[in-house]
């Protein structure tokens, strides 16, 4: 009985358990490294917003400079 | 907005043969020519069947790049940076926001210091 059971257990552990363990951690590690779709869209949105805000600030600065070229000095 | 911007695509627009090398160049931000030279050198130096097999498998598995994935060249460059290091890109975006904040604060101080009536009004609004 035992000489049947032990090889079956060992083969099961080696050929099923071990790869399972390895791939489980590989997928976990890969998930931790990549961005999710939500993250990607959020980052895209923030990048876009930052660019638009910067354009607005540049416009405001240009208007101020036209009014008063050294507005940064007396501020 | 359904297409992922962090996955690998074949670059059919700039393809010499199947667009794998040009896709790698687009993904990593390396120069397209150098990727091709590297691939050819690898093949000559003894990777002969394997590099070709890898090339064909990649061409078969990967999808062609969707048209109009990026709105501008600047956008494409930003996402290249994200693929290399998302953390650095987020830091860059945060730095940009802080810079905008600082410049707006300058504008605000200019207006508040220049005329006290406006400063009083702003104080009343707070």
N, CA and C atoms of all chains as a GROMACS GRO file, in nm:
protein
  603
    1UNK      N    1   0.083  -0.122   0.000
    1UNK     CA    2   0.000   0.000   0.000
    1UNK      C    3   0.086   0.126   0.000
    2UNK      N    4   0.183   0.130   0.092
    2UNK     CA    5   0.266   0.250   0.105
    2UNK      C    6   0.352   0.275  -0.018
    3UNK      N    7   0.404   0.168  -0.078
    3UNK     CA    8   0.491   0.186  -0.195
    3UNK      C    9   0.414   0.229  -0.319
    4UNK      N   10   0.283   0.231  -0.311
    4UNK     CA   11   0.202   0.291  -0.418
    4UNK      C   12   0.171   0.437  -0.384
    5UNK      N   13   0.138   0.458  -0.257
    5UNK     CA   14   0.090   0.590  -0.215
    5UNK      C   15   0.200   0.696  -0.218
    6UNK      N   16   0.320   0.659  -0.171
    6UNK     CA   17   0.428   0.757  -0.161
    6UNK      C   18   0.468   0.813  -0.298
    7UNK      N   19   0.493   0.727  -0.401
    7UNK     CA   20   0.526   0.784  -0.533
    7UNK      C   21   0.416   0.875  -0.589
    8UNK      N   22   0.291   0.834  -0.570
    8UNK     CA   23   0.180   0.915  -0.621
    8UNK      C   24   0.182   1.053  -0.556
    9UNK      N   25   0.204   1.054  -0.424
    9UNK     CA   26   0.209   1.182  -0.353
    9UNK      C   27   0.325   1.269  -0.401
   10UNK      N   28   0.441   1.206  -0.414
   10UNK     CA   29   0.561   1.280  -0.452
   10UNK      C   30   0.546   1.337  -0.593
   11UNK      N   31   0.497   1.252  -0.687
   11UNK     CA   32   0.479   1.298  -0.825
   11UNK      C   33   0.377   1.411  -0.829
   12UNK      N   34   0.270   1.396  -0.753
   12UNK     CA   35   0.168   1.501  -0.747
   12UNK      C   36   0.226   1.632  -0.698
   13UNK      N   37   0.305   1.624  -0.592
   13UNK     CA   38   0.366   1.745  -0.536
   13UNK      C   39   0.463   1.810  -0.635
   14UNK      N   40   0.545   1.727  -0.697
   14UNK     CA   41   0.648   1.780  -0.786
   14UNK      C   42   0.588   1.838  -0.913
   15UNK      N   43   0.496   1.766  -0.974
   15UNK     CA   44   0.449   1.806  -1.108
   15UNK      C   45   0.323   1.891  -1.108
   16UNK      N   46   0.254   1.896  -0.995
   16UNK     CA   47   0.137   1.983  -0.989
   16UNK      C   48   0.158   2.096  -0.888
   17UNK      N   49   0.198   2.059  -0.767
   17UNK     CA   50   0.211   2.158  -0.661
   17UNK      C   51   0.316   2.263  -0.688
   18UNK      N   52   0.434   2.218  -0.728
   18UNK     CA   53   0.545   2.311  -0.747
   18UNK      C   54   0.520   2.411  -0.861
   19UNK      N   55   0.481   2.363  -0.983
   19UNK     CA   56   0.450   2.462  -1.088
   19UNK      C   57   0.340   2.557  -1.048
   20UNK      N   58   0.239   2.504  -0.978
   20UNK     CA   59   0.128   2.588  -0.932
   20UNK      C   60   0.181   2.702  -0.845
   21UNK      N   61   0.264   2.665  -0.748
   21UNK     CA   62   0.323   2.763  -0.658
   21UNK      C   63   0.400   2.869  -0.735
   22UNK      N   64   0.486   2.823  -0.828
   22UNK     CA   65   0.571   2.915  -0.904
   22UNK      C   66   0.486   3.011  -0.986
   23UNK      N   67   0.388   2.956  -1.060
   23UNK     CA   68   0.306   3.043  -1.147
   23UNK      C   69   0.216   3.136  -1.067
   24UNK      N   70   0.172   3.088  -0.952
   24UNK     CA   71   0.091   3.173  -0.864
   24UNK      C   72   0.168   3.300  -0.827
   25UNK      N   73   0.295   3.281  -0.786
   25UNK     CA   74   0.374   3.398  -0.746
   25UNK      C   75   0.416   3.482  -0.866
   26UNK      N   76   0.438   3.417  -0.980
   26UNK     CA   77   0.474   3.494  -1.100
   26UNK      C   78   0.359   3.588  -1.138
   27UNK      N   79   0.235   3.536  -1.137
   27UNK     CA   80   0.121   3.620  -1.176
   27UNK      C   81   0.102   3.733  -1.074
   28UNK      N   82   0.120   3.700  -0.946
   28UNK     CA   83   0.105   3.804  -0.843
   28UNK      C   84   0.207   3.915  -0.864
   29UNK      N   85   0.330   3.876  -0.894
   29UNK     CA   86   0.438   3.972  -0.911
   29UNK      C   87   0.414   4.058  -1.036
   30UNK      N   88   0.360   3.994  -1.141
   30UNK     CA   89   0.333   4.069  -1.263
   30UNK      C   90   0.220   4.169  -1.243
   31UNK      N   91   0.118   4.128  -1.168
   31UNK     CA   92   0.006   4.218  -1.142
   31UNK      C   93   0.050   4.340  -1.063
   32UNK      N   94   0.141   4.318  -0.969
   32UNK     CA   95   0.187   4.428  -0.885
   32UNK      C   96   0.265   4.530  -0.967
   33UNK      N   97   0.332   4.485  -1.073
   33UNK     CA   98   0.419   4.573  -1.149
   33UNK      C   99   0.345   4.657  -1.254
   34UNK      N  100   0.238   4.602  -1.310
   34UNK     CA  101   0.173   4.672  -1.421
   34UNK      C  102   0.060   4.764  -1.372
   35UNK      N  103   0.028   4.860  -1.456
   35UNK     CA  104  -0.083   4.949  -1.428
   35UNK      C  105  -0.214   4.881  -1.466
   36UNK      N  106  -0.318   4.904  -1.387
   36UNK     CA  107  -0.449   4.855  -1.427
   36UNK      C  108  -0.509   4.953  -1.529
   37UNK      N  109  -0.619   4.912  -1.592
   37UNK     CA  110  -0.684   4.998  -1.691
   37UNK      C  111  -0.729   5.129  -1.626
   38UNK      N  112  -0.782   5.118  -1.505
   38UNK     CA  113  -0.828   5.238  -1.434
   38UNK      C  114  -0.713   5.334  -1.407
   39UNK      N  115  -0.601   5.276  -1.360
   39UNK     CA  116  -0.483   5.358  -1.333
   39UNK      C  117  -0.438   5.430  -1.459
   40UNK      N  118  -0.439   5.354  -1.570
   40UNK     CA  119  -0.393   5.409  -1.696
   40UNK      C  120  -0.479   5.527  -1.739
   41UNK      N  121  -0.612   5.509  -1.728
   41UNK     CA  122  -0.703   5.617  -1.768
   41UNK      C  123  -0.689   5.737  -1.675
   42UNK      N  124  -0.670   5.710  -1.545
   42UNK     CA  125  -0.653   5.818  -1.449
   42UNK      C  126  -0.528   5.898  -1.479
   43UNK      N  127  -0.418   5.827  -1.506
   43UNK     CA  128  -0.292   5.893  -1.536
   43UNK      C  129  -0.304   5.977  -1.664
   44UNK      N  130  -0.372   5.921  -1.764
   44UNK     CA  131  -0.392   5.992  -1.890
   44UNK      C  132  -0.470   6.121  -1.866
   45UNK      N  133  -0.574   6.109  -1.786
   45UNK     CA  134  -0.659   6.224  -1.755
   45UNK      C  135  -0.580   6.333  -1.682
   46UNK      N  136  -0.500   6.290  -1.584
   46UNK     CA  137  -0.423   6.387  -1.506
   46UNK      C  138  -0.317   6.455  -1.591
   47UNK      N  139  -0.255   6.378  -1.678
   47UNK     CA  140  -0.155   6.435  -1.769
   47UNK      C  141  -0.218   6.541  -1.858
   48UNK      N  142  -0.336   6.508  -1.908
   48UNK     CA  143  -0.411   6.600  -1.994
   48UNK      C  144  -0.449   6.728  -1.919
   49UNK      N  145  -0.502   6.710  -1.796
   49UNK     CA  146  -0.542   6.824  -1.714
   49UNK      C  147  -0.423   6.914  -1.684
   50UNK      N  148  -0.310   6.853  -1.649
   50UNK     CA  149  -0.190   6.931  -1.618
   50UNK      C  150  -0.148   7.014  -1.738
   51UNK      N  151  -0.156   6.953  -1.856
   51UNK     CA  152  -0.115   7.026  -1.977
   51UNK      C  153  -0.209   7.145  -2.002
   52UNK      N  154  -0.339   7.123  -1.987
   52UNK     CA  155  -0.434   7.231  -2.011
   52UNK      C  156  -0.417   7.343  -1.908
   53UNK      N  157  -0.398   7.307  -1.781
   53UNK     CA  158  -0.378   7.407  -1.677
   53UNK      C  159  -0.253   7.489  -1.704
   54UNK      N  160  -0.149   7.421  -1.749
   54UNK     CA  161  -0.025   7.493  -1.778
   54UNK      C  162  -0.046   7.594  -1.890
   55UNK      N  163  -0.122   7.554  -1.993
   55UNK     CA  164  -0.151   7.647  -2.102
   55UNK      C  165  -0.225   7.770  -2.050
   56UNK      N  166  -0.321   7.748  -1.960
   56UNK     CA  167  -0.397   7.860  -1.904
   56UNK      C  168  -0.307   7.953  -1.824
   57UNK      N  169  -0.220   7.892  -1.742
   57UNK     CA  170  -0.129   7.974  -1.660
   57UNK      C  171  -0.037   8.056  -1.750
   58UNK      N  172   0.009   7.994  -1.858
   58UNK     CA  173   0.097   8.066  -1.951
   58UNK      C  174   0.022   8.186  -2.010
   59UNK      N  175  -0.106   8.166  -2.046
   59UNK     CA  176  -0.187   8.276  -2.098
   59UNK      C  177  -0.198   8.389  -1.996
   60UNK      N  178  -0.228   8.353  -1.872
   60UNK     CA  179  -0.243   8.454  -1.766
   60UNK      C  180  -0.112   8.530  -1.747
   61UNK      N  181  -0.002   8.456  -1.745
   61UNK     CA  182   0.128   8.520  -1.727
   61UNK      C  183   0.159   8.616  -1.841
   62UNK      N  184   0.120   8.574  -1.961
   62UNK     CA  185   0.145   8.660  -2.078
   62UNK      C  186   0.065   8.790  -2.066
   63UNK      N  187  -0.061   8.781  -2.023
   63UNK     CA  188  -0.145   8.900  -2.007
   63UNK      C  189  -0.083   8.994  -1.903
   64UNK      N  190  -0.038   8.936  -1.792
   64UNK     CA  191   0.023   9.016  -1.685
   64UNK      C  192   0.150   9.084  -1.734
   65UNK      N  193   0.230   9.010  -1.810
   65UNK     CA  194   0.355   9.067  -1.860
   65UNK      C  195   0.327   9.181  -1.957
   66UNK      N  196   0.220   9.168  -2.035
   66UNK     CA  197   0.182   9.275  -2.126
   66UNK      C  198   0.140   9.399  -2.049
   67UNK      N  199   0.069   9.378  -1.938
   67UNK     CA  200   0.026   9.492  -1.855
   67UNK      C  201   0.144   9.556  -1.783
   68UNK      N  202   0.227   9.472  -1.725
   68UNK     CA  203   0.333   9.519  -1.636
   68UNK      C  204   0.451   9.423  -1.645
   69UNK      N  205   0.555   9.462  -1.725
   69UNK     CA  206   0.662   9.366  -1.756
   69UNK      C  207   0.736   9.310  -1.635
   70UNK      N  208   0.744   9.386  -1.524
   70UNK     CA  209   0.816   9.332  -1.408
   70UNK      C  210   0.719   9.304  -1.293
   71UNK      N  211   0.612   9.234  -1.324
   71UNK     CA  212   0.511   9.205  -1.220
   71UNK      C  213   0.561   9.105  -1.118
   72UNK      N  214   0.661   9.024  -1.158
   72UNK     CA  215   0.710   8.923  -1.063
   72UNK      C  216   0.798   8.986  -0.955
   73UNK      N  217   0.857   9.104  -0.988
   73UNK     CA  218   0.951   9.166  -0.894
   73UNK      C  219   0.878   9.223  -0.772
   74UNK      N  220   0.769   9.300  -0.800
   74UNK     CA  221   0.701   9.366  -0.689
   74UNK      C  222   0.597   9.278  -0.622
   75UNK      N  223   0.596   9.152  -0.656
   75UNK     CA  224   0.501   9.059  -0.596
   75UNK      C  225   0.552   9.002  -0.464
   76UNK      N  226  -1.110   5.500  -2.592
   76UNK     CA  227  -1.030   5.483  -2.471
   76UNK      C  228  -1.022   5.337  -2.429
   77UNK      N  229  -1.062   5.245  -2.519
   77UNK     CA  230  -1.060   5.104  -2.482
   77UNK      C  231  -0.922   5.043  -2.499
   78UNK      N  232  -0.843   5.099  -2.594
   78UNK     CA  233  -0.711   5.041  -2.622
   78UNK      C  234  -0.614   5.072  -2.508
   79UNK      N  235  -0.538   4.970  -2.468
   79UNK     CA  236  -0.436   4.989  -2.365
   79UNK      C  237  -0.318   5.064  -2.424
   80UNK      N  238  -0.261   5.155  -2.343
   80UNK     CA  239  -0.144   5.227  -2.392
   80UNK      C  240  -0.014   5.170  -2.336
   81UNK      N  241  -0.028   5.065  -2.253
   81UNK     CA  242   0.094   5.007  -2.196
   81UNK      C  243   0.123   4.868  -2.251
   82UNK      N  244   0.050   4.827  -2.356
   82UNK     CA  245   0.079   4.696  -2.413
   82UNK      C  246   0.159   4.711  -2.543
   83UNK      N  247   0.214   4.597  -2.587
   83UNK     CA  248   0.301   4.598  -2.705
   83UNK      C  249   0.218   4.590  -2.833
   84UNK      N  250   0.250   4.676  -2.929
   84UNK     CA  251   0.181   4.673  -3.058
   84UNK      C  252   0.282   4.662  -3.172
   85UNK      N  253   0.237   4.602  -3.282
   85UNK     CA  254   0.316   4.606  -3.405
   85UNK      C  255   0.295   4.743  -3.468
   86UNK      N  256   0.404   4.802  -3.512
   86UNK     CA  257   0.396   4.935  -3.572
   86UNK      C  258   0.393   4.920  -3.724
   87UNK      N  259   0.272   4.906  -3.778
   87UNK     CA  260   0.259   4.878  -3.922
   87UNK      C  261   0.292   5.001  -4.008
   88UNK      N  262   0.278   5.121  -3.950
   88UNK     CA  263   0.299   5.242  -4.030
   88UNK      C  264   0.446   5.256  -4.070
   89UNK      N  265   0.537   5.216  -3.978
   89UNK     CA  266   0.680   5.232  -4.006
   89UNK      C  267   0.747   5.098  -4.029
   90UNK      N  268   0.671   4.997  -4.072
   90UNK     CA  269   0.725   4.861  -4.083
   90UNK      C  270   0.816   4.845  -4.203
   91UNK      N  271   0.924   4.767  -4.183
   91UNK     CA  272   1.004   4.725  -4.298
   91UNK      C  273   0.948   4.593  -4.350
   92UNK      N  274   0.920   4.501  -4.255
   92UNK     CA  275   0.866   4.372  -4.298
   92UNK      C  276   0.732   4.345  -4.229
   93UNK      N  277   0.734   4.317  -4.099
   93UNK     CA  278   0.608   4.291  -4.029
   93UNK      C  279   0.582   4.391  -3.916
   94UNK      N  280   0.681   4.478  -3.890
   94UNK     CA  281   0.661   4.583  -3.792
   94UNK      C  282   0.695   4.544  -3.650
   95UNK      N  283   0.770   4.434  -3.632
   95UNK     CA  284   0.806   4.393  -3.495
   95UNK      C  285   0.915   4.484  -3.438
   96UNK      N  286   1.022   4.503  -3.514
   96UNK     CA  287   1.134   4.586  -3.466
   96UNK      C  288   1.086   4.729  -3.440
   97UNK      N  289   1.008   4.779  -3.533
   97UNK     CA  290   0.958   4.915  -3.520
   97UNK      C  291   0.860   4.925  -3.402
   98UNK      N  292   0.790   4.814  -3.376
   98UNK     CA  293   0.703   4.809  -3.258
   98UNK      C  294   0.783   4.812  -3.129
   99UNK      N  295   0.894   4.737  -3.128
   99UNK     CA  296   0.983   4.737  -3.010
   99UNK      C  297   1.039   4.877  -2.987
  100UNK      N  298   1.080   4.942  -3.097
  100UNK     CA  299   1.134   5.077  -3.087
  100UNK      C  300   1.028   5.173  -3.032
  101UNK      N  301   0.906   5.158  -3.080
  101UNK     CA  302   0.797   5.244  -3.035
  101UNK      C  303   0.765   5.218  -2.888
  102UNK      N  304   0.776   5.092  -2.847
  102UNK     CA  305   0.742   5.055  -2.709
  102UNK      C  306   0.846   5.109  -2.611
  103UNK      N  307   0.975   5.092  -2.648
  103UNK     CA  308   1.080   5.127  -2.554
  103UNK      C  309   1.131   5.270  -2.568
  104UNK      N  310   1.111   5.331  -2.686
  104UNK     CA  311   1.164   5.464  -2.708
  104UNK      C  312   1.306   5.462  -2.762
  105UNK      N  313   1.356   5.343  -2.798
  105UNK     CA  314   1.488   5.334  -2.862
  105UNK      C  315   1.477   5.379  -3.007
  106UNK      N  316   1.592   5.402  -3.070
  106UNK     CA  317   1.593   5.440  -3.210
  106UNK      C  318   1.557   5.318  -3.296
  107UNK      N  319   1.468   5.337  -3.394
  107UNK     CA  320   1.418   5.226  -3.475
  107UNK      C  321   1.532   5.152  -3.546
  108UNK      N  322   1.626   5.231  -3.603
  108UNK     CA  323   1.737   5.171  -3.678
  108UNK      C  324   1.820   5.079  -3.590
  109UNK      N  325   1.848   5.123  -3.466
  109UNK     CA  326   1.935   5.045  -3.377
  109UNK      C  327   1.870   4.914  -3.339
  110UNK      N  328   1.736   4.914  -3.319
  110UNK     CA  329   1.666   4.790  -3.288
  110UNK      C  330   1.683   4.692  -3.403
  111UNK      N  331   1.670   4.742  -3.527
  111UNK     CA  332   1.683   4.655  -3.644
  111UNK      C  333   1.825   4.601  -3.655
  112UNK      N  334   1.923   4.692  -3.638
  112UNK     CA  335   2.064   4.650  -3.645
  112UNK      C  336   2.092   4.544  -3.540
  113UNK      N  337   2.040   4.565  -3.419
  113UNK     CA  338   2.059   4.468  -3.311
  113UNK      C  339   1.999   4.333  -3.345
  114UNK      N  340   1.878   4.335  -3.402
  114UNK     CA  341   1.811   4.210  -3.437
  114UNK      C  342   1.890   4.134  -3.544
  115UNK      N  343   1.939   4.207  -3.645
  115UNK     CA  344   2.015   4.144  -3.752
  115UNK      C  345   2.145   4.087  -3.698
  116UNK      N  346   2.214   4.165  -3.613
  116UNK     CA  347   2.340   4.119  -3.554
  116UNK      C  348   2.319   3.993  -3.471
  117UNK      N  349   2.213   3.992  -3.388
  117UNK     CA  350   2.183   3.874  -3.307
  117UNK      C  351   2.164   3.752  -3.395
  118UNK      N  352   2.093   3.771  -3.506
  118UNK     CA  353   2.066   3.659  -3.597
  118UNK      C  354   2.195   3.607  -3.658
  119UNK      N  355   2.285   3.700  -3.698
  119UNK     CA  356   2.412   3.661  -3.760
  119UNK      C  357   2.503   3.592  -3.658
  120UNK      N  358   2.503   3.647  -3.534
  120UNK     CA  359   2.596   3.597  -3.433
  120UNK      C  360   2.560   3.458  -3.381
  121UNK      N  361   2.459   3.394  -3.434
  121UNK     CA  362   2.435   3.257  -3.393
  121UNK      C  363   2.298   3.232  -3.336
  122UNK      N  364   2.213   3.334  -3.336
  122UNK     CA  365   2.077   3.308  -3.290
  122UNK      C  366   1.989   3.269  -3.407
  123UNK      N  367   2.052   3.214  -3.514
  123UNK     CA  368   1.980   3.211  -3.642
  123UNK      C  369   1.838   3.158  -3.637
  124UNK      N  370   1.811   3.031  -3.604
  124UNK     CA  371   1.669   3.003  -3.621
  124UNK      C  372   1.585   3.073  -3.515
  125UNK      N  373   1.642   3.091  -3.395
  125UNK     CA  374   1.559   3.133  -3.281
  125UNK      C  375   1.508   3.275  -3.294
  126UNK      N  376   1.594   3.367  -3.336
  126UNK     CA  377   1.548   3.507  -3.348
  126UNK      C  378   1.438   3.518  -3.452
  127UNK      N  379   1.454   3.442  -3.561
  127UNK     CA  380   1.353   3.445  -3.667
  127UNK      C  381   1.221   3.389  -3.616
  128UNK      N  382   1.230   3.278  -3.540
  128UNK     CA  383   1.109   3.218  -3.484
  128UNK      C  384   1.042   3.316  -3.388
  129UNK      N  385   1.123   3.379  -3.302
  129UNK     CA  386   1.070   3.476  -3.206
  129UNK      C  387   1.001   3.590  -3.280
  130UNK      N  388   1.065   3.637  -3.388
  130UNK     CA  389   1.010   3.746  -3.468
  130UNK      C  390   0.872   3.709  -3.524
  131UNK      N  391   0.866   3.590  -3.584
  131UNK     CA  392   0.741   3.548  -3.647
  131UNK      C  393   0.631   3.525  -3.544
  132UNK      N  394   0.668   3.463  -3.430
  132UNK     CA  395   0.570   3.440  -3.324
  132UNK      C  396   0.516   3.572  -3.271
  133UNK      N  397   0.608   3.668  -3.250
  133UNK     CA  398   0.567   3.801  -3.203
  133UNK      C  399   0.471   3.866  -3.302
  134UNK      N  400   0.507   3.858  -3.430
  134UNK     CA  401   0.424   3.917  -3.535
  134UNK      C  402   0.286   3.853  -3.538
  135UNK      N  403   0.281   3.723  -3.503
  135UNK     CA  404   0.154   3.652  -3.509
  135UNK      C  405   0.068   3.682  -3.385
  136UNK      N  406   0.135   3.695  -3.268
  136UNK     CA  407   0.062   3.712  -3.142
  136UNK      C  408   0.016   3.857  -3.123
  137UNK      N  409   0.107   3.952  -3.147
  137UNK     CA  410   0.078   4.091  -3.114
  137UNK      C  411  -0.022   4.152  -3.212
  138UNK      N  412  -0.096   4.253  -3.163
  138UNK     CA  413  -0.193   4.322  -3.248
  138UNK      C  414  -0.127   4.444  -3.311
  139UNK      N  415  -0.173   4.483  -3.430
  139UNK     CA  416  -0.122   4.607  -3.487
  139UNK      C  417  -0.167   4.727  -3.404
  140UNK      N  418  -0.087   4.831  -3.406
  140UNK     CA  419  -0.115   4.950  -3.327
  140UNK      C  420  -0.242   5.017  -3.376
  141UNK      N  421  -0.338   5.043  -3.286
  141UNK     CA  422  -0.462   5.110  -3.329
  141UNK      C  423  -0.431   5.250  -3.382
  142UNK      N  424  -0.506   5.290  -3.483
  142UNK     CA  425  -0.482   5.420  -3.544
  142UNK      C  426  -0.530   5.531  -3.449
  143UNK      N  427  -0.445   5.634  -3.434
  143UNK     CA  428  -0.483   5.746  -3.350
  143UNK      C  429  -0.486   5.713  -3.202
  144UNK      N  430  -0.390   5.627  -3.159
  144UNK     CA  431  -0.383   5.591  -3.017
  144UNK      C  432  -0.339   5.710  -2.933
  145UNK      N  433  -0.249   5.791  -2.990
  145UNK     CA  434  -0.200   5.909  -2.919
  145UNK      C  435  -0.242   6.035  -2.995
  146UNK      N  436  -0.278   6.136  -2.918
  146UNK     CA  437  -0.324   6.260  -2.981
  146UNK      C  438  -0.209   6.340  -3.039
  147UNK      N  439  -0.091   6.330  -2.977
  147UNK     CA  440   0.022   6.410  -3.022
  147UNK      C  441   0.151   6.334  -2.997
  148UNK      N  442   0.259   6.386  -3.053
  148UNK     CA  443   0.390   6.325  -3.033
  148UNK      C  444   0.431   6.333  -2.886
  149UNK      N  445   0.390   6.443  -2.822
  149UNK     CA  446   0.422   6.462  -2.680
  149UNK      C  447   0.354   6.355  -2.596
  150UNK      N  448   0.230   6.322  -2.633
  150UNK     CA  449   0.153   6.218  -2.567
  150UNK      C  450   0.221   6.082  -2.580
  151UNK      N  451   0.265   6.052  -2.702
  151UNK     CA  452   0.333   5.925  -2.728
  151UNK      C  453   0.459   5.914  -2.644
  152UNK      N  454   0.532   6.025  -2.632
  152UNK     CA  455   0.655   6.028  -2.554
  152UNK      C  456   0.624   6.004  -2.406
  153UNK      N  457   0.517   6.067  -2.358
  153UNK     CA  458   0.478   6.051  -2.218
  153UNK      C  459   0.449   5.905  -2.186
  154UNK      N  460   0.377   5.837  -2.276
  154UNK     CA  461   0.342   5.697  -2.251
  154UNK      C  462   0.461   5.604  -2.265
  155UNK      N  463   0.558   5.643  -2.348
  155UNK     CA  464   0.683   5.568  -2.351
  155UNK      C  465   0.749   5.573  -2.214
  156UNK      N  466   0.748   5.689  -2.153
  156UNK     CA  467   0.802   5.704  -2.019
  156UNK      C  468   0.726   5.620  -1.917
  157UNK      N  469   0.593   5.616  -1.931
  157UNK     CA  470   0.511   5.537  -1.839
  157UNK      C  471   0.545   5.389  -1.851
  158UNK      N  472   0.566   5.341  -1.974
  158UNK     CA  473   0.600   5.200  -1.993
  158UNK      C  474   0.734   5.167  -1.929
  159UNK      N  475   0.827   5.265  -1.933
  159UNK     CA  476   0.957   5.240  -1.870
  159UNK      C  477   0.946   5.243  -1.718
  160UNK      N  478   0.879   5.343  -1.664
  160UNK     CA  479   0.868   5.354  -1.519
  160UNK      C  480   0.744   5.435  -1.482
  161UNK      N  481   0.634   5.368  -1.445
  161UNK     CA  482   0.512   5.439  -1.407
  161UNK      C  483   0.533   5.534  -1.290
  162UNK      N  484   0.618   5.491  -1.195
  162UNK     CA  485   0.642   5.574  -1.076
  162UNK      C  486   0.701   5.709  -1.114
  163UNK      N  487   0.798   5.706  -1.206
  163UNK     CA  488   0.863   5.831  -1.246
  163UNK      C  489   0.764   5.922  -1.316
  164UNK      N  490   0.679   5.863  -1.401
  164UNK     CA  491   0.581   5.944  -1.473
  164UNK      C  492   0.483   6.012  -1.379
  165UNK      N  493   0.438   5.937  -1.277
  165UNK     CA  494   0.345   5.998  -1.181
  165UNK      C  495   0.413   6.111  -1.107
  166UNK      N  496   0.540   6.091  -1.073
  166UNK     CA  497   0.616   6.198  -1.006
  166UNK      C  498   0.626   6.320  -1.096
  167UNK      N  499   0.649   6.298  -1.226
  167UNK     CA  500   0.658   6.409  -1.321
  167UNK      C  501   0.528   6.489  -1.325
  168UNK      N  502   0.415   6.415  -1.331
  168UNK     CA  503   0.286   6.482  -1.337
  168UNK      C  504   0.263   6.563  -1.210
  169UNK      N  505   0.299   6.505  -1.095
  169UNK     CA  506   0.283   6.577  -0.968
  169UNK      C  507   0.370   6.703  -0.966
  170UNK      N  508   0.492   6.691  -1.019
  170UNK     CA  509   0.582   6.806  -1.023
  170UNK      C  510   0.521   6.917  -1.109
  171UNK      N  511   0.456   6.876  -1.220
  171UNK     CA  512   0.394   6.973  -1.309
  171UNK      C  513   0.282   7.047  -1.236
  172UNK      N  514   0.201   6.973  -1.161
  172UNK     CA  515   0.092   7.035  -1.085
  172UNK      C  516   0.148   7.134  -0.982
  173UNK      N  517   0.257   7.095  -0.917
  173UNK     CA  518   0.316   7.184  -0.815
  173UNK      C  519   0.370   7.310  -0.879
  174UNK      N  520   0.429   7.296  -0.997
  174UNK     CA  521   0.482   7.411  -1.070
  174UNK      C  522   0.368   7.507  -1.105
  175UNK      N  523   0.255   7.451  -1.152
  175UNK     CA  524   0.138   7.533  -1.185
  175UNK      C  525   0.088   7.606  -1.061
  176UNK      N  526   0.086   7.533  -0.949
  176UNK     CA  527   0.041   7.591  -0.822
  176UNK      C  528   0.129   7.709  -0.783
  177UNK      N  529   0.260   7.691  -0.795
  177UNK     CA  530   0.355   7.796  -0.758
  177UNK      C  531   0.336   7.920  -0.845
  178UNK      N  532   0.320   7.898  -0.975
  178UNK     CA  533   0.306   8.012  -1.067
  178UNK      C  534   0.175   8.086  -1.043
  179UNK      N  535   0.069   8.011  -1.014
  179UNK     CA  536  -0.059   8.076  -0.983
  179UNK      C  537  -0.047   8.155  -0.854
  180UNK      N  538   0.029   8.102  -0.757
  180UNK     CA  539   0.048   8.174  -0.631
  180UNK      C  540   0.121   8.306  -0.657
  181UNK      N  541   0.216   8.305  -0.750
  181UNK     CA  542   0.285   8.429  -0.788
  181UNK      C  543   0.187   8.532  -0.841
  182UNK      N  544   0.099   8.488  -0.930
  182UNK     CA  545  -0.002   8.578  -0.987
  182UNK      C  546  -0.090   8.635  -0.876
  183UNK      N  547  -0.128   8.546  -0.784
  183UNK     CA  548  -0.215   8.588  -0.674
  183UNK      C  549  -0.146   8.693  -0.587
  184UNK      N  550  -0.020   8.668  -0.550
  184UNK     CA  551   0.052   8.766  -0.467
  184UNK      C  552   0.064   8.899  -0.540
  185UNK      N  553   0.088   8.891  -0.671
  185UNK     CA  554   0.100   9.014  -0.748
  185UNK      C  555  -0.028   9.097  -0.736
  186UNK      N  556  -0.143   9.031  -0.754
  186UNK     CA  557  -0.268   9.106  -0.747
  186UNK      C  558  -0.300   9.152  -0.607
  187UNK      N  559  -0.277   9.068  -0.507
  187UNK     CA  560  -0.313   9.105  -0.370
  187UNK      C  561  -0.222   9.215  -0.318
  188UNK      N  562  -0.094   9.211  -0.357
  188UNK     CA  563  -0.002   9.314  -0.305
  188UNK      C  564  -0.020   9.446  -0.378
  189UNK      N  565  -0.066   9.439  -0.503
  189UNK     CA  566  -0.069   9.561  -0.584
  189UNK      C  567  -0.179   9.658  -0.540
  190UNK      N  568  -0.299   9.606  -0.520
  190UNK     CA  569  -0.404   9.699  -0.478
  190UNK      C  570  -0.479   9.644  -0.357
  191UNK      N  571  -0.482   9.725  -0.254
  191UNK     CA  572  -0.537   9.679  -0.126
  191UNK      C  573  -0.688   9.656  -0.135
  192UNK      N  574  -0.753   9.728  -0.226
  192UNK     CA  575  -0.899   9.712  -0.237
  192UNK      C  576  -0.932   9.569  -0.282
  193UNK      N  577  -0.857   9.522  -0.379
  193UNK     CA  578  -0.878   9.385  -0.427
  193UNK      C  579  -0.843   9.286  -0.316
  194UNK      N  580  -0.737   9.317  -0.241
  194UNK     CA  581  -0.698   9.229  -0.130
  194UNK      C  582  -0.810   9.220  -0.027
  195UNK      N  583  -0.870   9.336   0.002
  195UNK     CA  584  -0.981   9.337   0.097
  195UNK      C  585  -1.097   9.254   0.046
  196UNK      N  586  -1.124   9.269  -0.082
  196UNK     CA  587  -1.235   9.192  -0.141
  196UNK      C  588  -1.209   9.042  -0.131
  197UNK      N  589  -1.087   9.004  -0.162
  197UNK     CA  590  -1.052   8.862  -0.155
  197UNK      C  591  -1.064   8.812  -0.012
  198UNK      N  592  -1.020   8.897   0.085
  198UNK     CA  593  -1.033   8.860   0.226
  198UNK      C  594  -1.179   8.843   0.265
  199UNK      N  595  -1.264   8.930   0.211
  199UNK     CA  596  -1.407   8.919   0.241
  199UNK      C  597  -1.466   8.790   0.184
  200UNK      N  598  -1.414   8.750   0.071
  200UNK     CA  599  -1.466   8.627   0.010
  200UNK      C  600  -1.427   8.504   0.089
  201UNK      N  601  -1.314   8.510   0.158
  201UNK     CA  602  -1.264   8.390   0.228
  201UNK      C  603  -1.350   8.355   0.349
   0.00000   0.00000   0.00000
